Amino acid sequence: MQKTLTFLSLALLGLFLVACSSSAGSPESAVENYLQAIVATDEVAAVNASCAAWEQQAVLESAAYQGVETRLENLDCQIVSQDGESTQVSCSGQIVFSYAGGEDQVDELGGRLFNVVVEGGEWKMCGTGEQSQAGSQIAAQRPTATMELLPTDTPAPTQQPTPDFTPTPDTRPLPADWRTWPIVPALSPWLGGVYAQGQEQGNDPRRFSVAGDCQSIPNAFLGFYDDKDRYYFTDADQYLQETVDYFRDSWSRDGLAVAGGSNFPAIFTPLRADPDLCENDESPLACEIRTYKPSFIITSMEFVYEGRTAENYEQYLREAVDYALSQNVIPILMTKADNVEGGHRINQATAQVAYDYDIPLINWWRAAQSLPGNGLDRERGASSVPQYFYITTEAWSERSYIALKTLDALRTTLEDMSAGG
């Protein structure tokens, strides 16, 4: 009898241990651990808290708060639904961050849903939103192939070209020569088709968006064109007033993909999106384009953070361009005035992306060369880390002016295309 009781006790203990080992920790703690890793910009901890399908996104999101002072406040996560080894968790609280000693900014967690699954015997964070399928936010946003977006009015040939066929030469300046590229770019004809498709799907021809950091917020970039007391045009530039009026209210708008201290990972991270305007699993970039429906988006992420390299900058920039084009929004890129990374590697990468996609590039670096100190704020920049990243208020105006001229050139070119049939 004693042996029977001992056997039963050991069997029950074994079942208990198996049950416990299949769901170590809890769904709530899995999400809390993930959020703590994100705020600490701890890539390893973020990946360890994630399921395998979410690891790529965890790497991205662990960089979304690099360069800002960040803390979690009032974090509280609760299970809202559970189906075996799959659970949804809702959290409240705030991610509070500040940039360069400025005022606190807040990313609210309230109302956000997180998917949690058992993997390897532990609860793992495995995505956001109501969908259980996890994956990279970037990968989900990418169109199947950029070239599929290229419009053409030329029918397919009925026979192969003759052996002496010579394609039209590409006479565009090469990325290696980006320093000599024009300050104000021209519009490649193929983008007329992107623009037309955008109008058909509801993009507003009188709206543009901005994706950027502290040097792209309205106070520093373009915002004064919504206030006639803050700008004037010379007689030679009076024609630009028509474009100012055409894009009225876009100039000073606080967009959803621009913020002080923002970086490329941030605009792809749902945690950085406005929960009142954006879907639960929607990135700031995707939310901006969906809710505002612009026809153009100016993208320039100049903020220097620890994890930035020319290589990942180029990767993120390509993803941003891919997504804009997938929504039939024309991307406009910009070089930058500084060279903190050395060798102008980021400007070179930006030119390479503009060349590969045949999209407009505003050559802000070239314009800045005519300004005192090449447009860089030598007083403020001397104490910044790295040095000489910030630009002067005079440079703010010049950078805005050449962006306005670019929007004017693109607008009038598209009008001419439309008038020409």
C-alpha positions in Angstrom: 0.0 0.0 0.0 2.8 2.3 1.0 4.6 1.6 -2.3 1.4 2.4 -4.3 0.9 5.7 -2.5 4.6 6.6 -3.1 4.2 5.7 -6.8 1.1 7.8 -7.2 2.7 10.8 -5.4 5.7 10.6 -7.7 3.4 10.4 -10.8 1.4 13.4 -9.7 4.6 15.3 -9.0 5.9 14.4 -12.5 2.7 15.7 -14.1 2.9 18.9 -12.1 6.5 19.5 -13.2 5.7 18.8 -16.8 2.8 21.2 -16.6 4.9 23.9 -15.0 7.8 23.3 -17.4 5.5 23.8 -20.4 4.6 27.4 -19.4 7.5 28.8 -17.3 6.9 32.3 -16.1 3.6 34.0 -17.1 2.2 35.8 -20.1 2.1 39.1 -18.3 5.8 38.8 -17.2 6.8 37.9 -20.7 5.4 41.2 -22.0 6.8 43.2 -19.1 10.2 41.7 -19.7 10.0 42.6 -23.3 9.0 46.2 -22.6 11.7 46.6 -20.1 14.3 45.4 -22.6 13.0 47.8 -25.2 13.2 50.7 -22.9 16.7 49.7 -21.9 17.6 49.3 -25.6 18.9 45.8 -24.7 18.8 43.8 -27.9 19.8 40.5 -26.3 17.1 40.7 -23.6 14.5 41.7 -26.2 15.3 38.8 -28.4 15.3 36.4 -25.4 11.9 37.6 -24.4 10.5 37.0 -27.9 9.3 34.0 -29.9 11.4 33.0 -32.9 9.0 34.7 -35.3 9.3 38.0 -33.5 13.1 38.1 -33.1 13.7 40.2 -36.1 11.2 42.8 -34.9 12.7 42.7 -31.4 16.1 43.6 -32.8 14.5 46.6 -34.6 12.4 47.7 -31.6 15.3 47.4 -29.2 16.9 50.3 -31.1 13.8 52.5 -31.2 14.7 54.4 -28.1 18.5 54.7 -28.6 19.7 58.3 -28.1 17.0 59.3 -25.7 16.6 59.1 -21.9 13.8 56.6 -21.3 11.9 55.1 -18.4 8.8 52.9 -17.8 6.1 54.2 -15.5 3.0 52.6 -14.0 3.5 49.4 -16.0 0.7 46.9 -15.4 -0.1 44.0 -17.8 -3.1 41.7 -17.5 -4.4 38.7 -19.5 -7.5 39.5 -21.6 -7.9 36.2 -23.3 -6.3 32.8 -23.4 -6.6 29.7 -25.7 -4.2 27.0 -24.5 -0.7 28.1 -25.1 -1.7 31.3 -26.9 -2.6 34.4 -24.8 -3.4 38.1 -25.4 -2.2 40.6 -22.8 -3.2 44.2 -22.4 -0.9 46.7 -20.7 -1.3 50.1 -19.2 1.4 52.6 -18.3 3.7 54.9 -20.1 7.1 54.9 -21.8 8.5 58.3 -20.9 11.4 59.7 -22.8 13.3 62.9 -23.3 15.8 64.1 -25.9 18.8 66.3 -25.2 17.5 67.3 -21.8 14.2 68.6 -23.2 10.7 68.1 -22.0 9.4 64.6 -21.3 7.5 62.9 -24.1 5.1 60.0 -23.5 4.3 56.9 -25.5 1.1 55.5 -23.9 0.8 51.7 -23.5 -2.9 51.8 -22.5 -5.1 49.7 -24.8 -2.3 48.0 -26.6 -2.5 44.3 -27.1 0.4 41.8 -27.1 0.3 38.2 -28.3 2.1 35.7 -26.1 2.8 32.1 -26.8 4.5 29.1 -25.2 7.8 28.3 -27.0 10.5 26.1 -25.7 8.6 25.7 -22.4 8.4 29.5 -21.7 6.0 32.2 -22.4 7.3 34.5 -25.1 6.1 37.9 -26.5 5.1 37.1 -30.1 3.6 40.2 -31.7 1.2 43.1 -31.2 -2.4 43.6 -32.2 -5.3 41.2 -32.6 -3.6 39.0 -35.1 -1.7 36.0 -33.7 0.7 35.8 -36.7 4.0 37.4 -35.8 6.7 38.8 -38.0 8.8 41.8 -38.9 6.9 45.0 -39.2 9.3 46.0 -42.0 8.9 42.7 -43.9 5.1 43.0 -43.7 5.2 46.5 -45.2 7.5 45.7 -48.1 5.9 45.4 -51.6 6.8 42.2 -53.5 9.2 44.0 -55.8 9.8 47.7 -56.5 10.0 47.3 -60.2 6.4 46.0 -60.3 5.4 49.5 -59.4 6.9 51.0 -62.5 4.1 52.1 -64.9 4.5 51.7 -68.6 2.4 52.7 -71.6 4.6 50.6 -73.9 3.0 47.3 -75.0 5.1 44.1 -74.7 7.1 43.4 -77.9 5.8 40.7 -80.2 9.3 39.5 -81.1 12.7 39.5 -79.6 14.8 42.6 -80.5 17.5 42.3 -83.2 21.1 41.5 -82.0 22.2 45.1 -82.7 19.5 46.6 -80.4 20.9 49.3 -78.2 19.1 50.3 -75.0 18.6 53.9 -74.1 21.7 54.9 -72.2 21.4 55.9 -68.5 22.8 59.4 -68.4 22.0 60.1 -64.8 24.9 61.2 -62.5 26.3 58.3 -60.5 25.9 58.0 -56.7 29.7 58.4 -56.3 29.3 61.9 -57.7 26.5 62.9 -55.3 28.3 66.1 -54.3 27.6 67.5 -57.7 24.0 66.4 -57.9 21.6 69.3 -58.3 20.2 70.9 -55.1 16.7 70.8 -56.4 15.9 67.5 -58.1 13.8 66.8 -61.2 10.9 64.2 -61.2 11.6 61.0 -63.1 8.7 60.4 -65.6 7.9 56.9 -64.1 6.8 58.6 -60.9 3.9 60.2 -62.8 2.3 56.7 -62.9 2.8 56.3 -59.1 1.2 59.7 -58.5 -1.8 58.9 -60.7 -2.4 55.6 -59.0 -2.2 57.3 -55.7 -4.9 59.8 -56.7 -7.1 56.8 -57.7 -6.8 55.2 -54.3 -7.5 58.5 -52.4 -4.1 60.1 -51.8 -4.5 63.9 -51.5 -2.6 65.8 -54.2 -2.4 68.8 -51.8 -0.7 67.0 -48.9 2.8 66.0 -48.2 4.2 64.2 -45.1 7.6 64.3 -43.4 9.4 61.4 -41.7 12.3 62.7 -39.6 13.8 63.8 -36.3 14.3 67.0 -34.4 15.7 68.8 -37.5 12.4 67.9 -39.3 9.9 69.1 -36.8 7.8 72.1 -38.1 9.6 74.6 -35.9 12.8 73.8 -37.7 11.6 72.6 -41.1 8.9 74.2 -43.4 6.5 75.1 -40.6 6.7 78.9 -41.1 5.2 78.6 -44.6 1.8 78.3 -42.9 2.3 81.8 -41.3 2.6 84.7 -43.8 4.2 86.9 -41.1 7.2 84.5 -40.9 8.5 84.5 -44.4 8.8 86.6 -47.6 9.7 86.0 -51.2 11.9 88.1 -53.4 10.4 89.3 -56.7 12.1 86.3 -58.4 10.6 83.8 -56.0 7.0 85.2 -55.9 5.9 82.2 -58.0 6.5 79.9 -55.0 3.5 81.4 -53.2 1.3 79.3 -55.4 2.9 76.1 -54.0 2.7 77.5 -50.5 -1.0 78.0 -50.9 -1.4 74.6 -52.7 0.1 72.6 -49.7 -1.5 74.8 -47.0 -1.7 73.1 -43.6 0.9 70.5 -44.5 3.7 72.9 -43.7 3.1 73.3 -40.0 1.4 69.9 -39.3 2.9 67.7 -36.5 3.0 64.5 -38.5 3.0 61.0 -36.9 6.4 60.0 -38.3 8.4 63.0 -37.1 9.6 63.7 -33.6 12.7 65.0 -31.7 15.0 62.1 -30.9 13.4 59.9 -33.5 15.5 57.4 -35.5 14.8 55.0 -38.3 13.9 52.0 -36.0 11.4 54.3 -34.2 9.3 54.9 -37.3 8.9 51.2 -37.9 8.0 50.4 -34.2 4.3 50.2 -33.2 5.2 51.2 -29.7 6.2 54.7 -31.0 2.9 55.2 -32.8 0.0 57.3 -31.5 -2.5 54.8 -29.9 -5.4 57.2 -30.4 -4.9 57.4 -34.2 -3.0 54.3 -35.1 -4.0 50.6 -35.3 -2.5 48.5 -32.5 0.2 46.9 -34.6 0.8 49.9 -36.9 4.1 51.7 -37.2 4.3 55.5 -37.2 5.2 55.5 -40.8 2.4 53.3 -41.9 -0.1 55.2 -39.7 1.0 58.6 -41.1 0.5 57.5 -44.6 -2.8 55.7 -43.9 -4.4 58.5 -41.9 -3.1 61.6 -43.8 -3.0 60.2 -47.3 -0.2 62.3 -48.7 1.0 62.3 -52.2 4.7 62.9 -51.2 6.8 62.1 -48.1 10.1 63.8 -47.4 12.3 61.4 -45.4 15.5 62.6 -43.6 16.6 60.9 -40.4 19.7 62.8 -39.4 19.7 62.0 -35.6 22.9 60.3 -34.5 22.4 57.3 -32.2 24.7 54.6 -30.9 23.5 51.9 -33.3 23.5 53.9 -36.5 25.7 52.8 -39.3 25.7 53.7 -43.0 24.7 50.1 -43.7 21.7 49.9 -41.5 20.7 53.5 -42.4 20.6 52.4 -46.1 18.6 49.3 -45.2 16.0 51.3 -43.2 15.9 54.0 -45.9 15.1 51.3 -48.6 12.4 49.9 -46.4 10.8 53.4 -46.0 11.0 54.0 -49.7 9.5 50.5 -50.4 6.6 51.2 -48.1 5.9 54.7 -49.5 5.9 53.3 -53.1 3.7 50.4 -52.1 1.1 53.0 -51.1 1.7 55.1 -54.3 3.3 57.9 -52.3 6.3 59.6 -53.9 9.4 59.5 -51.6 11.7 62.5 -51.5 15.1 61.9 -49.9 17.7 64.5 -48.6 21.4 64.5 -48.0 22.6 65.9 -44.7 24.9 68.8 -43.8 27.1 67.0 -41.2 29.7 64.2 -41.6 29.9 62.8 -38.1 30.2 59.3 -39.4 33.2 60.1 -41.6 33.6 59.7 -45.3 30.1 61.1 -45.9 29.1 57.4 -45.9 25.4 58.2 -45.1 25.1 60.8 -47.9 26.7 58.3 -50.2 24.2 55.6 -49.1 21.3 58.0 -49.5 22.4 58.9 -53.0 22.7 55.2 -53.8 19.1 54.6 -52.8 17.8 57.6 -54.7 19.7 56.4 -57.8 18.5 52.7 -57.5 14.9 53.8 -57.2 15.2 56.8 -59.5 13.5 59.1 -57.0 14.1 62.7 -56.0 17.0 63.6 -53.8 17.3 67.1 -52.3 21.0 67.8 -52.1 20.9 69.7 -48.8 24.7 69.1 -48.2 25.5 71.0 -51.4 23.3 73.9 -50.5 24.8 74.1 -47.0 28.3 74.6 -48.3 27.5 78.2 -49.1 26.3 79.0 -45.5 28.6 80.1 -42.7 30.2 77.1 -41.1 28.6 74.9 -43.8 25.3 75.4 -42.0 26.5 73.6 -38.8 25.9 75.1 -35.4 29.4 75.5 -34.1 28.4 76.8 -30.7 25.8 74.2 -29.9 27.6 71.5 -31.7 30.9 71.9 -29.8 29.3 70.3 -26.7 27.1 67.7 -28.4 28.0 64.1 -28.8 28.9 63.6 -31.5 30.0 67.1 -32.3 28.5 69.3 -35.1 25.3 67.4 -35.8 23.0 70.4 -35.3 22.4 73.0 -37.9 21.9 76.7 -37.4 18.6 78.6 -37.6 19.8 80.2 -40.8 20.3 76.7 -42.1 16.7 75.8 -41.0 15.5 78.5 -43.4 17.7 77.5 -46.3 16.8 73.8 -45.9 13.1 74.6 -45.8 13.5 76.9 -48.9 15.1 74.2 -51.1 12.5 71.7 -49.9 9.8 74.2 -51.0 11.4 74.7 -54.4 11.5 70.9 -54.8 7.8 70.5 -54.0 7.1 73.3 -56.4 9.1 71.6 -59.2 7.5 68.3 -58.6 4.0 69.8 -58.5 4.4 71.7 -61.7 6.0 68.8 -63.5 3.1 66.5 -62.5 0.6 69.2 -63.7 2.4 69.4 -67.0 2.3 65.6 -67.3 -1.4 65.6 -66.7 -2.0 68.4 -69.1 0.0 66.5 -71.7 -2.4 63.5 -71.5 
